[in-house]
Amino acid sequence: MCKTATVPTLADIVAIPELGLRTLAATASGRQLRWVATSELADPTPYLEGGELLLTTGLVPPDWSVYVDHLVRAGVVAVGFGVGLSSSDVPPELVDAAAREGLGLVAVPEVTPFIAISKAVAELLASEESARIRAALELQQELVRTFLGRGGAGAAFRALARATAGAAALVDGEGAAVTPADFRLGEPGRRALVSLRNGTAQGAATEVDDGGVTVVQPVDPDGDGPFLVLTTRTAPDGLLRAALVTLVALLSLDSRRARAADETDLRLRDRTTRLVLDGNAEAARGLALVMRAEPTIPASVRIVRADGLPAGERGRLAVSRPDILTADGGGDELVAVVTDAQAGDLVDDLRGRGGRVGTGPLLPVGEASLSDAGARTALALTAPGPLQVVTWDDRFRGDVRAALPDPAARVLADQILGDVGDDPVLLDSLYAFLNHLGHWQPAADELGIHRNTLRSRMDRVAAITGRSLDTAAARADLWIAVVAAREDRAAGGARSI
């Protein structure tokens, strides 16, 4: 399982002096001793599982070359030949065949009963199992200790990598490294990740290739990530998987704790933002002091509203821009309180993520609600394409006409002007008259006509619109309408019907 737990080898058995074993042929490297079997059959392999030390006295001498070939194919680690019963020494043919095929071979003296060898191997295996269990417990303790210590998850991953002589990491749902940052998920790990995310694997997924074994296990039950990844040369046994479960439990607890902290922070930001919008800047500054990262509440603010953003955008902003206050703006909207310097970067960020953005005017923090009203108006005028972002300063310029959405302005012009809007002469004459504050001569001079001609035209305008040009209210309505109509004409638009 890990570097401190090893499986006994033939050399470990030979090293027991009480047994008096003598090595005649070394076993091939990598063969692990799992048990002891005794047989006098010419071919005992049907009764073997592999990993055995096979004891025999050669009572029925077989063809030793064929005998060794069968044992090697069955995965036998070594043969212990008992001398003194059927043979005074180990047959040379057996020695040659074992050496040639990499099968271990030891001579067992007549004074050593086979049962003594079986007991010795059993004791070594029991010791090995105890060592494995002890190593697993020590690993679990180290994982808990390092995870809860200053090193956190990163230290726990390093401890797991050392214990398994492999690599351990935390990745997100796309396979990108979370901890450590320089980890790169290989192709086997990506296949395992896909099988977990599409539901074809449950609990954990294991992939094997020439480079070793990759185990991927979700930290959260929903399977959306993050994921624990372990790569080793050999498949993890039950004890190592228990250690992995311990680490996953710690990661899951930490993830839930972090999510709870994030949710609390978002609620505090939401409440603080609403205090600013309600004009309670001092109360907002006091509440901001208890946040993980204290946001800026300046003397002058600009409110930004956005819509059409990806899910979880507020959480992303809380991490990437903790200095900015944000709140749920209702529906899918997001509202933010920013300084004038912060506004440009935030608008570019939100636009880059596909959002429609409206910004209000820069006002003292006590008048944040007015800036918010401007942001709402600006957002209502946005549309995909060039109008993805509408800013109060660029759009509204301080005049009433600019505050009207274009469709509303065209409808208003139609209703007020009637047929005047279809007559360029009357429309331009009305514009000149109103632009010169009702002074006949300057307006007539601009048009290049006699002032009586202008009077006649204005009488026709009054008759068509039903509005007297002598009142300030009528002139205000007509001015907004004539400006909108001229803008529509300049843009090549047709009047609404």
Residue, then its C-alpha position, 0 to 999 in steps of 0.5 A: m500500500c505504501k512504502t512502509a509496508t512490504v510483502p515478504t520475499l524468499a530472501d526473508i524466509v532464507a534469512i531465518p537461521e532456524l530453518g537452515l534453508r540454502t538458496l540454489a536459484a534466485t527468484a525473479s524480481g517482483r514476485q511476492l510470496r503469498w503462501v506455502a503449499t506442499s505437493e508431490l504431484a508431477d503437475p500441482t498447478p491446478y491446485l495453486e493460485g500463484g505466489e506460493l512457495l511450493l514444498t516437495t521431496g521429489l517423491v515421484p520425480p517428474d521431467w524437471s524442465v516441464y515441471v518448472d515450466h508449469l510452475v512458472r506459468a502458474g505464478v509460483v514464486a519458489v520451490g523448496f526441495g526437501v533432501g534426505l527422503s527421496s534424494s540426498d541432494v537437489p536434482p541438478e536438472l531442477v537446479d538448471a531449469a529453475a535458474r534458467e526460468g527465474l524460479g526460486l529454489v531452496a534446499v530444505p535440510e532433512v531436520t527442518p519439517f515443512i510445517a516449520i516453514s509454513k509457520a514461519v511464512a504465516e508469521l511473516l505474512a501476519s507481520e506484513e499485514s500488521a505493518r500494512i494496517r499500522a501504516a494505513l492508520e499512521l497515514q490517516q493520522e498524518l492526513v488529518r494532522t496535516f490537513l487541519g494544521r497550517g499546511g491545509a489540503g496542500a500538505a495533506f496531498r504531499a503526505l499522500a504522495r510521499a506515502t504512495a510514491g505517486a501524485a495526489a491533487l484536487v481538480d475542478g470539474e473540468g480537470a484544472a488543478v486546484t491544489p497543487a497549482d502545478f498538477r496536470l491531469g493526464e488522459p487516464g484521469r480525464r477519462a475517469l473524470v468523464s465517467l464520474r460526471n456522466g454517471t457511468a462510474q459511481g463513488a470513484a473511478t479507476e483507470v489503468d495504463d502503462g504509466g500506472v493507476t489513476v483513481v478519481q473520487p468526488v469530494d461532494p456527493d453531487g459529483d460536480g467537483p472538486f475531485l480528489v486524484l491519486t496516481t500510483r504505480t499499483a492499484p490501491d488496496g482497501l486500506l489505502r482506499a480507507a485513507l482516501v475516504t478519510l481525506v475526501a471527508l476532510l475535503s468535503l467538510d472544508s468545502r461545505r464550510a467554505r461554501a457556508a462562509d461564502e454564502t454568509d459573505l454574500r448575504l452581508r454584501d447584499r445587506t450592505t449594498r441595500l443600506v447604501l441604496d437606502g442612504n444609510a452609508e454609515a450603517a453600511r460602513g459598520l457592517a462592512l467591517v465584519m466581512r472577510a474583505e472590507p469593500t469600498i464605500p466611497a463618498s461618491v458612488r456610481i450604481v451599476r446594474a447588469d442582466g443576462l450574466p452566467a449563474g454564480e456571477r455574484g460569487r465570482l465577483a466576491v472572490s475576484r473583486p472583494d472591494i466592490l459591493t454587490a447585491d441581487g438586483g431582483g430576477d437575474e439582475l446584479v447591482a453593484v456599488v462602485t467608485d468612478a475609477q472602478a466602474g470602467d473595469l467592472v463594466d468591461d468585465l460584465r460585458g465580456r461575460g455576456g451581460r447587458v449593463g446599465t450605469g447610473p450617474l456619479l452622485p454623493v453616496g447619500e444619493a445612491s438611490l438616484s444613481d440606482a434609478g439612473a442605472r435601472t433606466a439605462l439597463a432598460l435601454t440595453a439590447p444585444g449588440p452596440l447597445q449591450v452597455v448604456t451609461w447614463d453619462d453618454r446616453f442622457r446628456g442632461d436633457v429630457r429627450a435623451a431620457l426617452p427610449d427611441p421607440a417611446a420618443r417616436v410614438l410621442a412625436d406621432q401623437i403630438l405632431g400628427d401630420v406635421g411630422d410628414d411635412p418637412v417644411l412645417l417640421d423645420s419651420l417649427y424647429a426654427f421657431l422653438n429654437h429661437l424661443g418664439h422670436w419671429q424675425p430670427a427664426a424667419d431669417e434662419l429659414g430665409i422666409h418672411r416672418n408673415t410666412l412663418r406666422s402662417r406656417m405656425d398657424r397651420v401647426a397649431a391647427i394640426t396639433g391642436r396646441s397653442l404655441d403661446t404656452a410654455a407647456a405646449r412649446a415644451d411638448l412640441w420641442i421634444a416631439v420635433v427633436a425626436a421626429r428630426e432624429d428619426r428622419a435623419a436616421g432614415g426611419a419611418r413614422s409609426i402608424 
